[in-house]
Amino acid sequence: MFAKTFSAKSADIAKKWVLIDAEGLVVGRLAAIVATRLRGKHKASYTPHVDDGDNIIVVNAEKVVFTGRKRDQKVYYHHSGYIGGIKERSAKSILEGRYPERIVEKAVQRMLPRGPLGRKQFGNLRVYGGPDHPHAAQSPEVLDIATLNVKNSGNR
């Protein structure tokens, strides 16, 4: 006959902690890999309606790279809520500003599904601008994204 489709339950899930060093990595490629891991699509036990992704720590987010002229030309928009209140900032001004980790956070957040599950999965992401993080007690395993594909590194 037919095999039953596997559906993971919350009790069956084993979450790992993964550390990614973003220095010299291309933003979009980094975000795509992080979003896939946050959703849990890299696991054989992937279930669409369950949060079975890993906890991800991204360090050195201020040292990410944009390809081409995106660093100067890419524009991020947000709205104040008032009429005509659209605001814009370039990627360069955000990276040189106070919170450069927001570039990586927004890139990943926009690759996750909208809704309660996507918000919960986004909560499993921790991004730090510098090389230090307070999650050493979780003993995260290091994932080297630069070696997965030659295009992942901006300085080829």
C-alpha positions as CSV (number, residue, x, y, z in Angstrom):
1,M,0.0,0.0,0.0
2,F,1.0,3.6,0.5
3,A,3.4,4.9,3.2
4,K,2.0,7.4,5.6
5,T,3.2,11.0,5.3
6,F,5.4,12.0,8.2
7,S,4.2,15.1,10.2
8,A,6.5,16.3,12.9
9,K,5.1,17.3,16.3
10,S,6.5,19.9,18.6
11,A,7.9,17.2,20.9
12,D,9.8,15.5,18.1
13,I,11.9,18.5,17.2
14,A,15.6,18.8,18.0
15,K,16.8,22.3,17.5
16,K,20.5,23.0,17.0
17,W,22.5,26.2,17.5
18,V,24.4,27.3,14.4
19,L,27.0,30.1,14.2
20,I,27.6,31.9,11.0
21,D,30.4,34.4,10.4
22,A,29.1,37.0,7.8
23,E,32.4,38.7,7.1
24,G,32.8,39.1,3.3
25,L,29.6,37.2,2.5
26,V,27.0,38.5,0.0
27,V,23.9,39.7,1.8
28,G,21.2,38.0,-0.4
29,R,23.0,34.6,-0.5
30,L,23.6,34.7,3.2
31,A,19.9,35.6,3.9
32,A,18.6,32.8,1.7
33,I,20.7,30.2,3.5
34,V,19.7,31.6,6.9
35,A,16.0,31.7,6.0
36,T,16.1,28.1,4.8
37,R,17.7,27.0,8.1
38,L,15.3,29.0,10.2
39,R,12.3,27.3,8.5
40,G,13.9,23.9,8.8
41,K,13.8,23.0,5.1
42,H,17.3,21.5,5.3
43,K,15.9,18.7,7.5
44,A,14.3,15.5,6.3
45,S,11.7,16.0,9.0
46,Y,10.5,19.4,7.6
47,T,6.8,20.1,8.3
48,P,5.4,23.3,6.9
49,H,3.2,24.2,9.8
50,V,5.7,23.5,12.6
51,D,8.7,25.6,13.7
52,D,11.4,22.9,13.3
53,G,14.3,25.2,12.2
54,D,17.5,25.8,14.0
55,N,18.6,28.7,16.2
56,I,21.0,30.9,14.1
57,I,23.6,33.3,15.4
58,V,25.1,35.7,12.8
59,V,28.3,37.6,13.8
60,N,30.2,40.3,11.9
61,A,27.0,41.5,10.2
62,E,28.6,45.0,9.7
63,K,31.1,43.4,7.3
64,V,28.7,41.9,4.8
65,V,29.1,42.7,1.1
66,F,26.8,43.9,-1.7
67,T,27.5,42.9,-5.3
68,G,27.7,45.5,-8.0
69,R,26.8,49.0,-7.0
70,K,24.1,48.0,-4.6
71,R,25.9,49.4,-1.5
72,D,25.4,52.9,-2.9
73,Q,22.3,52.5,-5.0
74,K,20.0,50.1,-3.0
75,V,17.4,52.0,-1.0
76,Y,15.4,50.8,2.0
77,Y,12.0,52.5,2.5
78,H,9.8,52.8,5.6
79,H,6.7,54.8,6.4
80,S,6.1,57.1,9.4
81,G,2.4,56.5,9.3
82,Y,1.6,60.1,8.3
83,I,0.5,61.3,4.9
84,G,3.6,61.7,2.6
85,G,5.7,60.1,5.4
86,I,7.8,57.8,3.2
87,K,11.4,57.7,4.4
88,E,14.4,56.2,2.6
89,R,17.9,55.3,3.5
90,S,20.7,53.8,1.3
91,A,22.4,50.5,2.2
92,K,25.6,52.4,2.7
93,S,24.1,54.7,5.3
94,I,22.6,51.8,7.3
95,L,25.9,49.8,7.3
96,E,27.8,52.9,8.4
97,G,25.2,53.8,11.0
98,R,24.4,52.7,14.5
99,Y,22.6,49.4,13.7
100,P,24.4,47.7,10.7
101,E,22.9,44.3,11.7
102,R,19.5,45.5,10.4
103,I,20.6,44.9,6.8
104,V,20.9,41.1,7.5
105,E,17.8,41.1,9.7
106,K,15.5,42.7,7.1
107,A,16.9,40.5,4.3
108,V,16.1,37.3,6.3
109,Q,12.8,38.6,7.6
110,R,11.6,39.3,4.0
111,M,12.4,35.8,3.0
112,L,10.3,34.2,5.8
113,P,6.6,33.7,5.5
114,R,4.3,36.4,6.9
115,G,2.2,35.4,9.9
116,P,2.5,33.9,13.4
117,L,4.8,31.0,12.3
118,G,7.1,33.3,10.4
119,R,7.4,35.7,13.3
120,K,8.2,32.8,15.6
121,Q,10.9,31.5,13.2
122,F,12.4,35.0,12.9
123,G,12.7,35.0,16.7
124,N,15.2,32.2,16.4
125,L,17.7,34.5,14.6
126,R,20.3,36.5,16.5
127,V,22.4,39.0,14.6
128,Y,25.4,40.9,16.0
129,G,27.4,43.6,14.3
130,G,30.8,42.6,15.8
131,P,32.5,39.2,16.3
132,D,31.3,38.7,19.9
133,H,28.0,37.0,21.0
134,P,26.6,36.0,24.4
135,H,25.6,32.4,23.3
136,A,28.8,30.5,24.0
137,A,26.9,28.4,26.6
138,Q,24.7,26.9,23.8
139,S,28.0,25.6,22.1
140,P,26.9,26.5,18.5
141,E,28.4,24.6,15.6
142,V,30.0,26.7,13.0
143,L,28.6,26.8,9.5
144,D,31.1,28.1,6.8
145,I,28.9,29.5,4.1
146,A,31.8,30.8,2.0
147,T,32.9,27.3,1.2
148,L,29.4,26.1,0.1
149,N,29.6,28.1,-3.2
150,V,32.3,30.3,-4.6
151,K,29.7,33.1,-5.3
152,N,28.7,33.3,-1.6
153,S,31.9,35.3,-0.9
154,G,31.9,38.8,-2.2
155,N,35.7,39.0,-2.6
156,R,36.3,36.3,-5.2
